[in-house]
Amino acid sequence: MNFTYPVVTTTPTTLVVHCSDPRFLAAFNRFLPKEIDSFRQVVPIVVPGGPAPLANPMMAREKQVLEGQIIFFLKHFPSIKLVALINHEDCGFYKQISNPTGRENREREDAPIAAQAVAGRIASERIEGVEVVAFYATFTNTDRSEISFEKM
């Protein structure tokens, strides 16, 4: 059985890095086109923990790989002018990584730290005209059936 799909030719304008947690994927997919960009113009990087390595010095290897992916896309698609990083509440990835500081809400606190790290790397690569923003997704009700996004 063959499946045929049309190719959509787009010029991406946004790169988004977010977690692969299935509890949040549907909300991310609704949030992106509504609040950030037309979904067809978004290049997603979906990995466990999302931008977590960008804010955690103990994850130097993972940070280097993720930054390398971001820089690759920015150079390959000069039309990208926005990099959006989305951390979320109750991230299982954060539960697996070391927490020497003992901070309870690292996912939230790390969002702007990750954005600063990416902005610094973009500047060091002499890529101009790219804005980096961070968002934090959180459950808004006790049964965890609704999610809201806060720009950090």
FIZAVEX-453811 format. One record per residue: x, y, z of N, C-alpha, C, CB in turn. Coordinates in steps of 0.05 Angstrom, whole numbers, plus 32768, in hexadecimal, padded with zeros to 4 digits. Glycine has a CB too. Example, Ala and Ser with C-alpha at 12.3 -4.5 7.8 and 13.67 -1.06 7.14 Angstrom:
<recs>
81087F8E809C80F67FA6809C81087FBE809C80E27FA780B581017FD3808E81117FEB808F81028001809D811A7FF48072
</recs>
This chain:
<recs>
80117FE980008000800080008012801980007FED80008018800D802B7FEE801C80447FEC800B805B7FF6802580497FCF8018806E8003800B8086800C8019809E7FFF800C8089802B800A80B07FF4801580C77FE7800A80E07FF4800E80C77FC9801D80F27FF98015810B8006802281237FF7801E810C8024801481397FF6802081507FE88037815C7FF9800A81667FE3804A81677FEB806081757FF8805781927FFD807A81737FE8805A819B8015805381B7801B806D81C6801B804481B98037806F81D9800A808781EA800880838202801A808E81F27FEB80948204802E8092821B804080AD8227804480868212805A80AC823E804F80C5824C805880C2824F807680C98268804980CF823D808580CB823E80A280D5825880AE80D9822680AF80C5826280C280CD827B80CF80D2827680ED80B7828F80CC80CB825F80F780CE8259811480DA823E811880B3825C812280EC823C812B80F78223813580EE821F815181178222813380E28208815780D78203817280E581EB817E80B98200817280EE81ED819780FA81D681A580E781D181BD811781DC81AF80DC81B981BD80CB81B181D480CD819481DA80AD81B881CD80C2818C81F180C4817181FB80B1815E81EC80BD8171821980B8814581ED80A8813181E08093812481F280BA811B81D5808F8130820A807B8125821D806081258210807B813782378054810D820D803A810B81FF8023811A820D803280EF81FC8026812082278011812F8235800F814C822A80168130825380258156821F8026817282168026817581F8803F817E8221802A816081E8802D816281CB8014816F81BE8031814781BF7FFC816781C67FE5817381B97FE3819181BF7FCB816481C37FE9819881D87FE981B581DF7FFE81C481D07FED81B881FE801681B981CD802B81C681BD802281CA81A1804581B581BE801581B58195800D81B781797FF681CB81758004819C816F7FE681D081897FD181E581887FDD8201818D7FBA81DF819B7FF08202819F7FFD821B81A7800D82278190800E821781C0801D8217818380308221816F802282318159803E82098163800E8226814B8003823681357FF3824E813F7FF2822581247FE7824B81567FD6826181607FE68278816C7FC3825681767FFA8272817B80098286818A8024828D817E800D827D81A68030827C816E804B82818165804B82858146805D826A816C80418271813780458272811A8032825E810D8062826D8113802F826180F48020824C80E58030823380E7801C825580C78023821D80EE8032820480F4804281FB80DC801E81EE80FC8039820080C4804981F880AD8063820780AB803981FC80938067821C80BA807F822B80B88091822780D08079824980B6808B821280E0809B820C80F880AC81F480F380888208811080C581F680FB80D881DF80FB80D981D6811880F581E780F080CE81BE811E80CF81B5813A80E781A3814080B581A5814080F281A7815881058194816380F8818A817C812281A2816980F18170817B80E18164819180F3814F819E80C68158818780FB815481B7810D814181C58104813F81E2812A814A81C2810A812981EF81048128820C8112813F821B810D810C82188102814D822B810D8163823A810D817D822B8128815D82438108817C8211810881958201812281A4820480F081A78209812081BD820C813881CE820E814881C98228813181EA820C814281B58238815081B08251816E81B0825081478196825D817B81A3823C819881A3823C81A481BF823881A281918225819581D1822C81A081EC822781A481FC8241818D81FB8215819781F3825781998202827081A781F38286817D8209827981B081DB828081BD81CA829481DA81C5828D81AD81B0829781EC81D1829C820981CE8296821381B28298821981DF82A9820581A182A6820E818582A98208817482908202817882C281FA8180827D81F2817282658200817E824C81D381748261821A8182824F82298190823A82278183821F82478192824282298169821E8227815A8204820C815E81F7822D813C820981F7815B820781DC815E81FC81D7817B81F381C78156821181E2818E820381DF81AA81FC81EC81B081E181EB81BC8212820481A581DD821381A981C48203819E81AD822F819C81C681F7818681B081E8817A819A81CF818B819481DF815D81A281C0819381A881A881A381A481AE81BE8198819881A681BE81C281CC81A281CB81E5819681D381E1817981E281F281A681E181CB817481EA81C6815881D281C2814681FB81AD815881BD81B5814F81A581B2813F819881CD81398191819F814D819681DD814E818A81F8814B819A8208813681898207816681B48209813981C58218812781C3820D810B81E28218813081C281F3810881BF81E780ED81A681F280E081BD81C880EF818F81F180EE817681FA80E28176821880DC815F81F480F48183822880ED8184824480E88195824B80CF818F8253810181AA823B80CB81BB824080B481AE8234809A81D6823380B881A0821E809D819382118086817A8220807D818C81F4808D816C822C80918154823C808B815782588095813B822E80978164826A8086816882858090814E8294809481798294807D81378288808B811D8295808F8114829280AC81098288807C8121828180BC8119827E80D88122829780E88125826480E5810F82A480F4811582BC8103810D82BA8120810682D480F6810182A3812880F9829F814481008283814D80DB82A48147810D8281816481128267817181028268818B81318262817680EF8255818D80DE825381A580E5823981B480C08253819D80EB823C81CD80F1822681DF80DA822281F2810D822B81EE80D1820A81F580BA8205820780C181F0821C80A181FC81F780C381F8823580C581E5824B80A981E1825680D981F0826180A681CB8266808B81C68272808D81BB828E807C81B38260807881BF829C807481B582B78076819782B8805A81BF82C38080818C82CE8080816F82D4808E815F82BD8064816682D780A5816982B480B3815C829F80C2814382A980C78170829180BC812D829E80C9811482A780E7811482A180BD80FD829980F08122828D810C81248287811B8131829E81118133826D810F814682A9811C815482BF811E814282D8810C816D82C6810C812F82DB810D811D82F28125810982EF80F3810D82F4812F810682D6814480F382D18160810082D2814080E782B68161811A82D0817B812782D08183813082EC817C813F82BC819C813382F181A6813B830B819C8157831281C5813B830B8197815B832B818D81758335819E817D834D816F8173833D81B88185834881CA818C835F81C181A5836E81E6818F835581B181B6836181A881CF836E819081CA838081A281E4835A818281B4837B816A81AF838B815281C18384817081B283A8815481CF836E813D81E18366812581D0835E814581F2834E810E81D8836880F681C9836380E981CE834880E181CF837880E981E6833E80DC81ED832680F081F3831080C98205832A810281E1830B811881E682F8810D81EA82DC812B81CF82F880F881DB82D480EE81DE82B980E781FB82B380D581CC82B580DA820882C580D1822482C280E9823782C280BD822C82D880FB823382D68112824482D98126824182C18120823E82F38127822982B6813A822382A08131822F8286813E8206829D811882358282810F823F8268811E8258825F80F182458269811F826D8270812E82858267814C828082658128829C82798157826E8276817382688275817A825B825A817B8255828D816982488251816D823B8238816C824F822181578225823381598262822381568277820E816F8288820C813E82898213817B828F82238193829F822381AA828F8217819B82A7824081AC8275821D81C18264821281BF826381F381C08248821E81A7826081E981A3825E81CC81A9827981BF8186825581C581A0828E81CB81A682A981C081C482AE81BF819882BF81D181D282A581D481EF82A881D481FD829881BE81FA82A081EF81F3828081BA81FF826F81A581F9827A818981F4825281A781E18284818581D98290816C81EB82A9816681BB8299816B81F082B9817B820182D18178821E82C88171820182E28191822782B3817E824382AA81798246829F815D824B8294818D8230829681518231828D8135822C82A48121821C82778131822982BB812C822482D3811B820B82D1810A823C82D9810A81F782C5811581DD82C3810881CC82DA811381CF82A7810C81C382EB810281B48303810B81978302810581C0831C80FE818783118114816B8314810F815A82FE81198166831780F2816482ED812C815582D78137814E82DD8154816482BC8134813482DC815A812B82E08176812882C58183811082F08177812F82C4819D812C82AB81AC811982B181C3814882A181B7810482A081C580F182A481DB80ED828981E980D682AE81CF80E5828B820280E18273821280C48274821D80F58271822A80B8825C821E809D82598228809E8243823D808982528212808A824482508087822F8264806A82268263808F823A82808066820C825F804C8201825E804581F48279804981EC8247802D81F98283802581EE829D800881E5829C8029820382B3800281D182AD7FE781C982B07FD781DF82BE7FE581AD82C07FBF81E482B57FAF81FA82C27F9981F082D47FA4820B82AC7F9481D682D57F7F81CC82E67F8881B382F47F6581C782D67F7981AA83087F82819483197F828179830B7F71819383317F70817682F77F70815C82E97F83815C82D27F53815682E07F93817182CE7FA8817382BA7F9D816F829E7FBD815E82C07F86817A82987F7A8177827E7F7D8191826D7F5D816F82807F8881A682797F8C81BF826A7FA981C9826F7F7781D482737FB481D5825B7FCF81DF825D7FD081FB82537FE381CD824C7FDF820C82627FE3822782598001822C82547FD7823C826E80068241824580228248823E80288264824780278246821F803F8267825380488282825D80628289824F804B8282827C806382A18244807C82AA8238808E82B3824E807782C1822380A682A9824E80B982AF826380CA82C8825D80CC82978268
</recs>
